[in-house]
Amino acid sequence: MPPESLITYPSPFPIKVMGTKVDGLVHAITLIAHQFDPTFDASLIELRESKGGKYLGVTITVTATSREQLDELYRTLSTHPLVKVVL
């Protein structure tokens, strides 16, 4: 029997994405978020620059509907060439 999920579905789920601060990073993350959550609201994206200004932290909040959805979203974000880390 699989362990019970600590997340109640559906629920808002924040994901922090770190990438090199380049044109297109936020747009790419937004497109991926919409792919997994059609109700994704891009106006809620939070941005935070690194001290040196080389990296950008992008926090998105998606509506989590299943463990599989979140796993696939993390995998898709993690493999994007502009993304360094997904937390």
N, C-alpha and C positions, 0 to 999 in steps of 0.2 A: 504494500500500500504506500503510495507516494506521500511525502510529508505535506501537511497543510500549508497553503500559501500564507505568507505574512501580509500579503496585499489583498484587499477586497476589490474585486472587479465589478464594474468599471470604476476607476478613480483617477484623479489627477496625479501624474507621476513626473517629477522633475528629473531631468538628465543634464549633466554638465559635460560639454564637449570642448576640448582644448585643441586649438590648431594654430598654425602659423597665420599671423595677421596679414592676409592677402585679400584682394578683391575676389569676391565669389564665395568666400567661406560661409558667411551667414546665409546667402542665397542657397547654397548647396545643402546646408543643414535644414533649412526651411522646406526645401523640396522633399527631402527624405522624411521629415516629420509628417508632412501632408500625405505622403505615400502610405504611412502606417496609421495615421489618424486624420481622416478627412475633416474633422472638426477643429483641427489645430489652429490656434489663434496666434499668428506671428507678432501681434502687437504686445504680447506678454514676454517676448524674448528679452533676456537680460544679458548685457555685454559687460565684460570686464577685461581691460587690457593688463598685460603683465607689466611689471615695473620697468623693464627695458623697452617695452613697446613692440617686441618681436612676436609675441603670442597673444591670442585673444581667447578668453573664456566665454562660451556661449551657453547660457542655461535655457533649455526649452522645457516646457511642461506639456506633456501629451496626456491624452485620456487612455490609460492602460486598460485593455480589455481582456488580456490573457498573458500568461507566462510566455507562451510561444510568440506572441506579438512583440513583447519586450525583448526577448532573446534575439529575434530577427532584426529588430530595430537597432539594438546594440551592435550586432554583427555588421549590418549595413553601414552604420556610422563609422565603426572601427576600421573598416576596409576602405573608406574613402581616402583618396590620396592627400587631401588637404587636412585631414584630421590626424592628430597625434595621440590623443587620449580621450576615452569616454568613461565618465564616472556616474 
